[in-house]
Amino acid sequence: EMEEEHEVLKLELEEEQVASVKRRKQWETEIRRKKEMFKQRLARINKLAEAIKRKREEIERIRLQQEREEAERQAALERARAATAAVQAKLSGLLEWLQEREDYLRRCDPVANTYDELYMQLDEHKGLHHDFDEKQEEYDNIVITCQEIMNEHADPSVGEALDVQLMELSDKWDSVIKASMSRQRAIEEMA
């Protein structure tokens, strides 16, 4: 009976060992499967992390580029404003000069009757034309500079006042030149 019991125990032990080996193999298989799944998930996570990193770097590059562009726009705007202020000062000076010439032409004595007085008026008037010839380059430079500033910058704060002053300058220049030419014609007709 003991032997029988011993045989039963031996069989049970062998069955338990077989079952244990089978369970160990199942666990090992399960562990391998889980490790493989983990590796795959880790690979996907790493790919996602890399994609996120690249996207973040791209966003940062774009942000920095936009900051540089904005800084460049602001610097250009400041340069334009400074150039505008400088040209406005020149423009104002030339407008003042034109106003003085216009006032002078209004104050001029009527066209003289005698040859000596006509000759003196004509000579005086030639001096006025000489002044205009000297100011022509300044006038041209102001017009060109104003147009460049207005063409370069779409910002209305840069160009609107400048455009108005430029038109005022152009109108005043033409008006004073016409008044001067009219006076010169009148003097020449009397001569």
Residue, then its C-alpha position, 0 to 999 in steps of 0.5 A: e500500500m505504501e508503495e502504491e501511495h508512493e507511486v501515486l505521489k510520484l505520479e502526482l509529483e511528475e504531473e505537478q512538475v509537468a504542469s509547473v513546466k507548462r505554467r512556466k513556459q506559458w508565463e515565459t511566453e506571456i512575458r515575451r509577448k508582453k515584452e514585445m508589446f512593450k517594445q512596440r509601444l515604446a517604439r511608437i512612443n519614441k516615434l511620437a516623441e520624436a515627431i513632437k520634438r520635430k514639430r516643437e523645433e519647427i514651431e520654435r523656428i517659425r516663432l523665431q523667424q516671425e520675431r526676426e521679421e517683426a523686429e525687421r519691420q519695426a526697425a524699418l518702420e522706425r527708419a522710415r519714421a526717422a527719414t520722414a521726420a528728416v525729409q519733413a524738416k527739409l520740406s517745411g524749410l523749402l515751403e517756408w522759402l517758397q512762402e517768402r518768395e511768394d510774399y516777395l512777388r506780391r510785394c514787388d513794385p508794379v512794372a516800371n516805366t523807365y528803361d533803367e528801372l525795368y533793367m533793375q527789376l529784370d536783374e532783380h528778377k533774374g536773381l530770383h530765378h537763380d535762387f529757384d535754380e539753386k533750390q531745384e535740386e533740393y526740391d527734386n531730392i525731397v520729392i524723390t525721397c518722399q516717394e521712396i518712403m511712401n512706396e517702401h512702407a505701406d504703413p499709413s502712419v508713415g506716408e499720409a502726412l508726408d503725401v499731404q505735405l508733398m502735394e502742398l509743396s508741389d502746388k506751392w512750387d508750381s504757384v510761385i514759379k508761375a507767379s515769377m514767370s508772369r512777373q518776368r513776362a510783364i517786365e520783358e513786355m515793357a522792356 
